[in-house]
């Protein structure tokens, strides 16, 4: 068996920033550090931080007043920020800057009296946060069928935005349908789907042609990881999304000469390497890393943590 190890893969700049933020907060302030929602959508990362004293909550009211809370990479609504102030929480904002970009676009369009069509997945943390910026102005769509249910007069100012972790192909199909139905609709100056999501999808699209099986490392609630698995399946490949090698079965690889391994933007490299090791041990596999793009993006720590980078533990 041959393993093709896709590059780029795994942590993006936003996840790196969020993970580093929580590491530094735990080191400087000490546990418990409360985190509103999962820091990133990856069970390995979440469980590791839980063992170090991070407490993940779904409601700010579950956090004692005057505690430290870290907002996850997916962003939060203004209502959550206000509630944190009311509860006198020391809030550290680890929102990915690319998500913040979408929030600012929503605010801008709403102030200009646009009706905003947000393309995304209902219930996703990022979508909830974005819609919270202008709930009266935003309509969520997930499919082309949703678009076809919309009815607007040409006098209605329309704009669209997208969740940052969508399938590029699927998002473009919905955007194109919006433009077909509402030719006057406008979009962001620069597309919202993040560079890392696009790069990982492109790697699967290109390198997957050489593979019989595609293994995606990531959690089931990771939107960008699910898109990688779906993309591989759409290309006719046997594909699986797993948190780690404990979920693998040798039977899944029957007849496979070449396996492509990639990882969603919130999956740590250590689970990639442990999966490679499992395949090497089980099938005496060889490994070749293939790169389709170089990434050198870096996001600074939240302002509240920048001066703590050299602080003693």
C-alpha positions in Angstrom: 0.0 0.0 0.0 1.1 3.6 -0.7 -0.1 6.5 1.4 -0.3 9.9 -0.2 -0.2 12.5 2.6 -2.0 15.6 1.5 -0.5 19.1 2.0 -1.8 21.4 3.1 -3.8 19.6 5.8 -4.9 20.1 9.4 -4.7 23.2 11.6 -5.3 26.5 9.8 -4.2 29.9 11.1 -7.4 30.5 12.9 -7.4 27.2 14.7 -3.7 27.7 15.6 -4.5 31.1 17.1 -7.5 29.8 19.1 -5.6 26.8 20.4 -2.6 28.9 21.4 -5.0 31.4 23.1 -6.5 28.7 25.3 -3.0 27.2 26.1 -1.8 30.6 27.1 -4.9 31.4 29.2 -4.6 28.2 31.1 -0.9 28.8 31.7 -1.3 32.4 32.8 -4.7 32.5 34.6 -4.8 28.9 35.7 -7.7 26.5 35.5 -10.6 26.6 35.3 -10.8 28.5 32.0 -14.3 28.5 30.7 -14.8 28.2 26.9 -18.1 29.2 25.2 -18.7 26.3 22.9 -16.0 24.0 21.7 -12.8 25.9 21.1 -12.7 24.1 17.7 -14.8 21.3 16.4 -12.4 18.5 17.2 -12.9 15.9 19.9 -9.2 15.2 20.4 -8.5 18.9 21.0 -11.5 19.3 23.3 -10.7 16.3 25.4 -7.0 17.3 25.7 -8.0 20.8 27.0 -10.6 19.3 29.4 -7.8 17.2 31.0 -5.9 20.5 31.5 -8.7 22.3 33.2 -10.7 23.9 30.4 -14.5 23.8 30.9 -16.7 23.9 27.8 -20.1 25.4 28.2 -23.1 26.1 26.0 -24.6 28.8 28.2 -22.8 31.8 29.7 -25.1 31.5 32.8 -23.2 28.2 33.6 -20.1 30.3 34.2 -19.5 31.8 37.7 -19.4 35.6 37.7 -15.9 37.2 37.5 -14.5 34.1 35.8 -12.4 34.0 32.6 -14.2 32.9 29.5 -12.7 32.4 26.0 -14.9 32.8 22.9 -14.2 30.0 20.4 -12.8 30.3 16.9 -16.4 30.3 15.5 -17.4 33.7 16.9 -20.3 34.9 19.0 -23.2 37.3 18.7 -23.3 40.8 20.2 -25.9 39.5 22.7 -23.3 37.0 24.1 -20.7 39.8 24.4 -23.2 41.9 26.3 -24.1 39.0 28.6 -20.5 38.4 29.3 -20.1 42.0 30.4 -23.2 41.8 32.6 -21.7 38.8 34.4 -18.4 40.6 34.8 -16.6 37.9 32.9 -13.0 38.4 31.7 -13.7 37.7 28.1 -10.9 36.6 25.7 -12.1 36.7 22.0 -10.4 33.9 20.0 -12.7 34.4 17.0 -11.0 33.6 13.7 -10.4 36.9 11.8 -12.0 35.4 8.7 -15.2 34.8 10.7 -14.9 38.4 12.1 -14.7 39.6 8.4 -18.1 38.0 7.8 -19.6 39.6 10.9 -18.4 43.0 9.8 -19.9 42.5 6.3 -23.2 41.6 7.9 -23.1 44.7 10.0 -22.2 46.9 7.0 -25.0 45.5 4.8 -27.6 45.7 7.5 -26.7 49.4 8.2 -27.2 50.0 4.5 -30.7 48.4 4.7 -29.9 45.2 2.7 -31.7 42.0 3.2 -28.8 39.5 3.7 -29.0 35.9 2.4 -26.6 33.9 4.5 -25.5 30.6 3.0 -24.6 28.1 5.7 -25.7 25.3 8.0 -28.5 25.9 10.5 -27.3 25.5 14.0 -23.6 25.8 13.3 -21.8 28.0 15.9 -20.5 30.3 13.2 -23.9 30.8 11.6 -25.5 31.5 15.0 -22.9 34.2 15.7 -23.2 35.8 12.3 -27.0 35.9 12.3 -26.8 37.5 15.8 -25.2 40.6 14.3 -28.4 41.5 12.4 -31.1 39.0 13.1 -33.8 41.1 11.6 -31.9 41.5 8.3 -30.6 37.9 7.7 -32.2 34.9 6.0 -30.4 31.6 6.2 -30.4 29.3 3.1 -28.7 25.8 2.9 -29.7 24.6 -0.5 -30.8 25.7 -4.0 -34.3 24.6 -3.0 -34.2 27.1 -0.2 -33.2 29.8 -2.7 -36.1 28.9 -4.9 -38.5 29.5 -2.1 -37.4 33.2 -1.7 -39.5 35.9 -3.1 -38.2 39.5 -3.5 -39.2 42.5 -5.6 -36.4 44.2 -7.6 -36.8 47.2 -5.2 -35.4 45.1 -2.3 -31.7 45.6 -1.7 -30.2 42.1 -1.5 -26.7 40.8 -0.5 -25.3 37.4 0.2 -22.7 36.1 2.6 -21.4 32.6 3.3 -20.2 30.5 6.2 -16.4 30.2 6.0 -16.2 26.4 6.0 -18.6 25.4 3.2 -17.8 23.3 0.1 -16.6 25.8 -2.5 -18.5 24.0 -5.3 -21.8 23.8 -3.3 -21.6 27.4 -2.2 -20.9 28.5 -5.8 -24.0 26.6 -7.0 -26.2 28.4 -4.5 -24.6 31.8 -5.3 -25.1 31.2 -9.0 -28.8 30.4 -8.4 -29.2 33.5 -6.3 -27.7 35.6 -9.1 -30.0 33.9 -11.6 -33.1 34.7 -9.6 -32.1 38.1 -8.3 -29.7 39.6 -10.8 -29.2 42.7 -8.6 -27.9 40.9 -5.6 -24.4 41.9 -4.4 -21.8 40.0 -2.4 -18.7 40.6 -0.4 -15.7 42.3 -2.0 -13.8 39.1 -1.3 -15.3 35.7 -1.0 -16.0 34.5 2.5 -15.0 30.8 2.3 -11.6 30.7 4.1 -8.3 30.0 2.3 -7.7 26.9 4.4 -11.0 25.4 3.5 -10.4 26.0 -0.2 -6.8 24.7 -0.1 -7.8 21.4 1.7 -10.6 20.9 -0.8 -8.4 21.6 -3.7 -5.8 19.0 -2.4 -8.5 16.3 -2.2 -9.8 17.3 -5.6 -6.3 17.0 -7.2 -4.6 14.2 -5.2 -7.8 12.1 -4.8 -7.5 11.1 -8.5 -4.5 9.0 -7.6 -6.2 7.2 -4.6 -8.5 4.3 -4.2 -9.5 5.3 -0.6 -9.6 8.7 1.1 -9.2 9.0 4.9 -10.2 12.4 6.4 -9.1 13.1 10.0 -11.6 15.3 11.8 -14.7 15.2 14.0 -18.3 14.6 12.8 -19.3 18.1 13.9 -16.5 19.7 11.9 -18.2 21.3 8.8 -15.0 21.7 6.8 -14.0 18.0 7.5 -17.4 16.8 6.4 -17.0 18.7 3.2 -13.7 16.9 2.5 -15.3 13.5 2.9 -18.2 14.5 0.7 -15.9 15.9 -2.0 -14.0 12.6 -2.1 -17.3 10.6 -2.3 -18.6 12.9 -5.1 -15.4 12.0 -7.0 -16.3 8.3 -6.7 -13.8 7.5 -4.0 -14.4 5.3 -0.9 -14.1 7.9 1.9 -14.3 8.0 5.6 -14.2 10.7 8.3 -12.6 9.6 11.6 -11.3 11.2 14.8 -8.3 8.8 14.9 -7.0 5.3 14.0 -9.0 3.6 16.8 -12.0 4.0 14.4 -10.3 2.2 11.5 -10.9 -1.4 10.3 -8.6 -3.3 8.0 -11.6 -4.4 5.9 -12.3 -0.9 4.8 -9.1 -0.9 2.8 -9.6 -4.2 1.0 -8.3 -3.9 -2.6 -6.9 -0.5 -2.0 -3.4 0.1 -3.4 -3.3 3.9 -2.7 -4.8 5.8 0.3 -5.0 9.6 0.5 -4.9 11.0 4.0 -5.9 14.5 4.8 -7.2 16.4 7.8 -9.8 19.1 8.4 -8.7 22.5 9.6 -9.3 21.7 13.2 -7.6 18.2 13.3 -4.2 18.1 15.0 -1.2 16.6 13.2 -0.6 14.0 15.9 -3.8 12.2 14.9 -2.7 12.3 11.3 0.7 10.7 12.2 -0.9 8.1 14.4 -3.2 7.1 11.5 -0.2 6.9 9.2 1.5 4.7 11.7 -1.5 2.4 11.9 -1.6 1.9 8.2 2.2 1.3 8.1 1.9 -1.3 10.8 -1.2 -3.0 9.3 -0.3 -2.9 5.6 3.5 -2.2 5.6 2.5 1.0 3.8 5.0 3.5 2.3 4.4 7.3 2.6 4.8 10.2 0.2 3.7 13.7 1.0 2.3 15.7 -1.9 1.7 19.4 -1.7 -0.8 21.3 -3.9 -0.4 24.7 -2.2 1.9 26.4 0.3 0.4 28.1 3.3 2.1 30.8 5.4 -0.8 32.6 6.9 -0.5 33.7 10.5 -3.1 35.4 12.8 -2.0 37.2 16.0 -3.2 36.3 19.4 -6.2 38.2 20.8 -5.2 41.6 22.2 -5.9 40.5 25.8 -3.2 37.8 25.4 -0.5 39.4 23.3 1.4 40.7 26.3 1.3 37.3 28.0 3.4 35.5 25.3 6.5 35.7 27.5 4.7 35.6 30.9 5.8 33.1 33.4 3.5 30.1 34.2 
